[in-house]
Amino acid sequence: MNQQKASIFSRVAMPLVILAIVVYLISSAWIGLRDPYQFTVAYIDTMETSVEVSGWVVRSEQTVAGSQGMVQLKRDEGERVGKGQELAVVYQDESYVENQEELLQTKNDLGALQYATYEESPSGVSLDEQILSAMIGLREASSAGDFSGLTDQAATYRKLALRREYLVSSEAKAQMDQAAAELTEKYEALQVDQTGVTAITAPEAGLFSSYVDGYESLLTPESLENLSPKDLEAFSQLSPQTSESCLGKLVTSSTWYYAITVPEEVIGRFGVGDSVDVFFDSLSQTLSMTVHQVGETQEGQAVVVLTSTENDSQAQDLRQESGRVIFYSSEGIRVPKEALRVNADGEQGVYVVVSQKAKFRPVSILAEDENSYLVKAAPTDETDTRELKAGDEIILAAEELYDGKVVR
């Protein structure tokens, strides 16, 4: 009996469901046909005129030879060093490494105690102010996540704290005097055996980098003169060798270059002395550069050399790079081309939805591509409130519009 009722229900209900769906689809289509308005949301965007390029970054570089043994670098990547300053220390074996670490720790401990026990070190209000300043500096660096100077900041605070303890406690004073004497004796003993340690110093001033690719002597500023597209392409066919003992290199000038090959049709956009923005794919960043040299066109291409004296630390390890040269970039509100209209007063603009009615917003065109305009609001004066803003709902209607027309 139950099965028979279910069967009857299925035969009656299913056609009703299908009929309801059909009616819904037909009514939706009818409403869509009778509603001629389509809408889109205005949003901030950027348009640019640019050309994709690839080429080579060139700098004044000098490699630094290493030495046999255990090398301990004393410089960070991109750190600026002066001529004659220490770049690394080379030890004959591991025992010298341990000796050097102990020597350095002993030197630091002795320096802190000597400062604390020195008669002319700060005291009184001056000492209190320096301790407070050191504490604030440590707190601010911690809050900002900047630990680049943490070692020096901690050492300064330690010396000041020891100085305070030395002044207020006669027992601490006696202990520090004795410890300073013992550390002095230990330091002198450790310094005796330094024959197995060799220091490597900077032959020139510059930015230090441990990255060496063999192009340091092949790609030089001098090699850019009269460079042809084929010459530039030939660099990618080379496999330069690097010495295993090479410690790194020094970038000896803040001026750096980007040599690129560009098609003939865009050569006219490059004028010597012009400023351009270059987006480097590997950095995901845009850097400002100047047109340094424009070569002769050969087989539909020419070499353009760009240069900069800024961002040298960011460019120090760039070499064969792709990106794009940006000649012009503008930010505005992107609107579809079919939204742009001219009202009865001859003003150019778009209609937006305000309280279900169409309202005109005058605009001026900044740039365009195949489908869109980049515009900015263009009210007639300061009292004109007809300002297009990001987030406004723009009307994309084919039929006539006017201010106040109901569109919803």
C-alpha positions in Angstrom: 0.0 0.0 0.0 2.8 2.4 0.9 4.7 1.6 -2.3 1.6 2.4 -4.3 1.2 5.8 -2.6 4.8 6.7 -3.3 4.4 5.8 -6.9 1.4 8.0 -7.3 3.2 10.8 -5.6 6.2 10.6 -7.9 4.0 10.6 -11.0 2.2 13.7 -9.8 5.0 15.7 -8.1 7.7 15.3 -10.7 5.9 17.1 -13.6 5.0 19.9 -11.2 8.6 20.4 -10.2 9.7 20.4 -13.9 7.0 22.9 -14.8 8.1 25.2 -12.0 11.7 25.2 -13.2 10.6 25.9 -16.8 8.4 28.8 -15.6 11.3 30.2 -13.5 13.8 30.1 -16.4 11.3 31.8 -18.8 10.5 34.5 -16.4 14.2 35.2 -15.6 14.9 35.5 -19.3 11.9 37.8 -19.9 13.1 40.1 -17.0 16.6 40.1 -18.5 15.3 41.1 -21.9 13.1 43.9 -20.5 16.0 45.3 -18.3 18.5 47.0 -20.7 20.9 48.0 -18.0 24.1 46.4 -17.1 26.4 47.6 -14.3 30.1 47.4 -13.3 32.0 48.7 -10.3 34.6 51.4 -10.8 38.1 50.6 -9.3 41.5 52.0 -9.1 44.0 50.6 -11.5 47.3 51.5 -13.4 48.0 51.6 -17.1 51.5 51.8 -18.5 53.4 52.2 -21.7 56.3 49.8 -21.6 58.4 47.3 -23.5 59.6 43.9 -22.3 63.4 43.6 -22.3 66.3 41.3 -21.3 69.9 42.1 -20.9 73.0 42.2 -18.6 73.7 44.2 -15.5 77.3 45.5 -15.6 79.3 47.0 -12.7 82.9 47.8 -11.8 83.9 44.7 -9.9 87.1 43.3 -8.4 87.4 39.7 -7.3 89.2 38.9 -4.0 91.5 35.9 -3.9 91.2 33.6 -0.9 93.8 31.4 0.8 94.2 27.7 1.7 92.8 26.8 5.1 89.6 27.5 7.1 88.1 30.8 6.0 85.9 32.9 8.3 84.2 35.8 6.6 84.1 39.0 8.6 81.7 40.9 6.3 78.0 40.6 5.5 76.5 40.5 2.0 76.3 44.0 0.7 78.3 45.5 3.5 80.4 48.6 2.5 84.1 48.2 3.4 87.0 50.6 3.1 90.3 49.9 1.4 92.6 47.9 3.7 89.8 46.8 6.0 89.6 43.1 7.0 87.3 40.9 4.8 88.1 37.5 6.2 90.4 35.5 8.5 92.1 32.2 7.3 93.1 29.6 9.8 95.5 26.8 9.2 93.4 24.3 11.1 90.4 24.1 13.6 92.5 24.7 16.6 93.3 28.2 15.4 89.5 28.8 15.0 88.9 27.9 18.6 91.9 30.0 19.7 90.5 33.0 17.8 87.0 32.7 19.2 88.4 32.5 22.8 90.7 35.5 22.0 87.7 37.5 20.8 85.5 36.6 23.8 88.4 37.4 26.2 89.0 40.8 24.4 85.3 41.7 24.8 85.1 40.7 28.5 88.3 42.6 29.2 87.1 45.7 27.4 83.8 45.7 29.4 85.7 45.4 32.7 88.3 48.0 31.8 85.4 50.4 31.0 83.7 49.7 34.3 86.9 50.2 36.3 88.3 53.2 34.4 88.3 56.3 36.6 87.1 58.6 33.9 84.1 56.5 32.8 80.7 58.1 33.4 79.1 58.3 36.8 76.2 59.9 38.6 73.4 61.5 36.5 75.4 61.0 33.3 75.7 57.3 33.9 72.0 57.0 34.7 71.0 58.8 31.5 73.3 56.6 29.3 71.8 53.4 31.0 68.3 54.6 30.3 69.2 55.5 26.7 70.7 52.1 26.1 67.6 50.3 27.6 65.3 52.4 25.3 67.5 51.6 22.3 67.3 47.9 23.0 63.5 48.0 23.5 62.9 50.0 20.3 65.1 47.7 18.2 63.2 44.6 19.6 59.8 46.2 18.9 60.9 47.0 15.3 62.4 43.6 14.8 65.7 45.3 13.9 68.5 43.1 15.3 71.3 44.4 13.0 73.0 46.2 15.8 72.0 44.0 18.7 75.5 42.8 19.5 76.9 46.4 19.8 73.8 47.6 21.7 74.0 44.7 24.2 77.7 45.2 24.7 77.2 48.9 25.5 74.4 48.2 28.0 76.6 45.5 29.6 79.5 47.9 30.1 77.2 50.6 31.6 75.6 48.0 34.0 79.0 46.8 35.1 80.1 50.4 35.7 77.0 51.1 37.9 77.7 47.9 39.9 81.4 48.9 40.3 80.5 52.3 41.7 77.9 51.1 44.2 79.4 47.9 45.6 82.9 47.7 47.2 82.7 43.9 47.0 82.0 44.1 43.2 84.8 46.6 42.8 87.4 44.2 44.3 86.1 41.3 42.2 86.2 43.3 39.0 89.7 44.6 39.6 90.9 41.0 40.2 89.0 39.7 37.1 90.4 42.4 34.9 94.0 41.5 35.9 93.3 37.8 35.2 91.7 38.5 31.8 94.7 40.7 30.8 97.1 37.9 31.6 94.9 35.4 29.6 94.6 37.7 26.6 98.3 38.2 26.4 98.9 34.5 26.5 96.3 33.8 23.7 97.9 36.5 21.5 101.3 34.7 21.6 100.1 31.9 19.2 98.7 33.8 16.2 101.2 32.6 13.5 98.5 30.3 12.0 96.1 33.1 11.3 96.1 35.2 8.1 93.9 38.2 7.5 92.6 39.1 4.0 92.0 42.8 3.5 90.1 44.8 0.9 92.3 45.9 -2.0 89.8 48.7 -2.8 86.8 50.2 -1.1 83.4 48.9 -2.2 80.4 46.7 -1.4 81.3 43.1 -0.5 79.6 40.1 -2.1 80.5 36.4 -1.9 78.7 35.8 -5.2 81.1 35.4 -8.1 80.1 34.2 -11.6 83.2 34.7 -13.7 81.7 37.7 -15.6 83.5 40.2 -13.4 86.3 40.7 -15.9 84.3 40.1 -19.0 81.3 42.5 -18.4 82.9 45.8 -17.5 81.7 49.4 -18.1 84.5 49.8 -20.7 83.1 46.8 -22.7 79.8 48.6 -23.2 81.2 51.0 -25.8 80.0 50.3 -29.3 78.3 47.1 -28.2 76.2 45.4 -30.9 73.1 43.2 -30.4 75.2 40.2 -31.5 78.0 41.1 -29.0 75.4 41.3 -26.2 73.8 37.9 -27.2 77.3 36.3 -27.3 77.7 36.7 -23.5 74.9 34.2 -22.9 77.0 31.6 -24.9 80.0 31.9 -22.6 80.7 29.6 -19.6 83.2 31.6 -17.6 85.2 29.8 -14.9 85.7 30.9 -11.3 88.5 30.0 -9.0 87.5 27.7 -6.1 89.7 29.8 -3.8 88.0 33.0 -4.7 86.7 34.7 -1.5 84.2 37.0 -3.3 84.2 40.3 -5.0 84.0 44.1 -4.3 81.7 46.3 -6.3 84.0 49.3 -6.4 81.6 51.9 -7.9 78.0 53.0 -7.1 77.4 53.5 -10.8 75.9 50.4 -12.5 74.5 49.7 -15.9 71.8 47.6 -17.6 72.6 46.7 -21.3 69.5 45.6 -23.2 68.5 44.8 -26.8 65.3 46.5 -28.0 63.4 46.3 -31.3 63.8 49.0 -33.9 60.2 50.3 -33.5 60.8 51.5 -30.0 64.3 53.0 -30.4 62.7 56.4 -30.8 61.4 56.3 -27.2 65.0 56.2 -25.8 66.8 59.5 -25.7 70.2 59.9 -23.9 69.6 61.5 -20.6 66.0 60.5 -20.3 64.7 58.9 -17.1 62.9 55.6 -17.2 61.6 53.1 -14.7 62.8 49.5 -15.0 60.9 46.6 -13.5 63.3 43.7 -12.8 61.5 40.4 -12.7 64.0 38.8 -10.2 63.5 41.6 -7.7 59.8 42.1 -8.3 60.7 45.8 -8.0 60.9 48.9 -10.1 64.1 50.9 -10.1 64.7 54.4 -11.6 67.4 54.6 -14.3 68.8 57.0 -17.0 69.4 56.3 -20.7 73.2 56.3 -21.0 73.8 55.2 -24.5 71.8 54.3 -27.6 73.5 52.1 -30.2 73.1 51.8 -33.9 70.3 49.7 -35.3 71.5 46.4 -36.8 69.1 43.8 -38.3 66.1 45.5 -36.6 67.6 45.7 -33.2 69.8 48.0 -31.1 71.6 48.0 -27.8 70.5 50.5 -25.2 72.5 51.1 -22.1 70.7 52.3 -19.0 72.6 53.5 -15.9 71.9 54.4 -12.2 73.9 55.6 -9.2 71.1 54.5 -6.8 70.0 51.2 -5.4 73.5 49.8 -5.9 73.2 47.4 -3.0 70.0 45.9 -4.6 71.7 45.5 -8.0 75.0 44.1 -6.8 74.2 40.5 -7.5 72.0 41.0 -10.6 73.5 39.7 -13.9 71.4 38.4 -16.8 68.0 39.9 -16.1 64.6 40.2 -17.7 62.0 42.8 -17.1 60.3 45.8 -18.7 61.2 49.4 -19.3 58.3 51.7 -18.3 58.1 54.9 -20.3 54.8 56.1 -18.9 52.6 55.0 -16.0 49.4 56.5 -14.7 47.0 55.6 -11.9 43.2 56.3 -12.2 39.8 54.7 -12.3 39.3 52.0 -14.9 36.0 52.1 -16.8 34.9 50.1 -19.8 34.9 52.1 -23.1 31.1 51.5 -23.6 30.4 53.4 -20.3 31.9 56.7 -21.6 29.2 59.2 -22.7 28.6 62.8 -23.5 25.7 64.5 -21.8 23.4 67.2 -23.1 25.8 69.9 -21.9 28.7 68.4 -24.0 30.5 67.0 -20.9 32.3 63.7 -21.2 31.7 61.3 -18.4 29.9 58.2 -17.1 26.6 57.5 -15.4 26.5 55.9 -12.0 23.7 54.5 -9.8 22.6 56.7 -6.9 19.4 55.7 -5.1 18.3 53.6 -8.0 18.7 56.6 -10.4 21.3 57.5 -13.0 23.7 60.3 -12.1 26.3 61.9 -14.4 29.9 62.1 -13.4 32.3 64.1 -15.6 35.7 62.6 -16.2 38.9 63.2 -18.1 40.8 60.4 -19.9 44.4 59.6 -18.7 45.1 56.5 -20.8 43.4 53.7 -22.7 43.8 50.2 -23.9 41.8 48.0 -26.2 38.7 47.7 -23.9 39.0 50.3 -21.2 39.8 53.9 -20.3 41.8 55.0 -17.3 40.0 58.2 -16.1 40.0 60.7 -13.2 37.1 62.7 -11.9 36.8 66.1 -13.6 34.3 68.3 -11.7 33.9 71.8 -13.1 34.9 73.6 -9.9 35.3 73.1 -6.1 31.6 73.3 -5.6 30.8 70.6 -8.1 30.0 67.4 -6.2 29.7 65.2 -9.3 32.9 63.3 -8.5 33.5 59.7 -9.7 35.0 57.5 -7.0 36.3 54.0 -6.8 33.4 51.7 -5.7 30.8 53.6 -7.7 28.4 51.4 -9.7 28.8 52.4 -13.4 25.9 51.9 -15.9 26.7 50.1 -19.1 23.5 50.8 -21.0 23.0 51.1 -24.8 19.9 53.2 -24.7 19.7 56.9 -23.8 20.5 58.0 -20.2 19.9 61.2 -18.4 20.3 62.5 -14.8 17.5 61.2 -12.6 16.4 58.3 -14.9 15.3 55.3 -12.8 17.4 52.4 -13.8 16.3 49.9 -11.1 
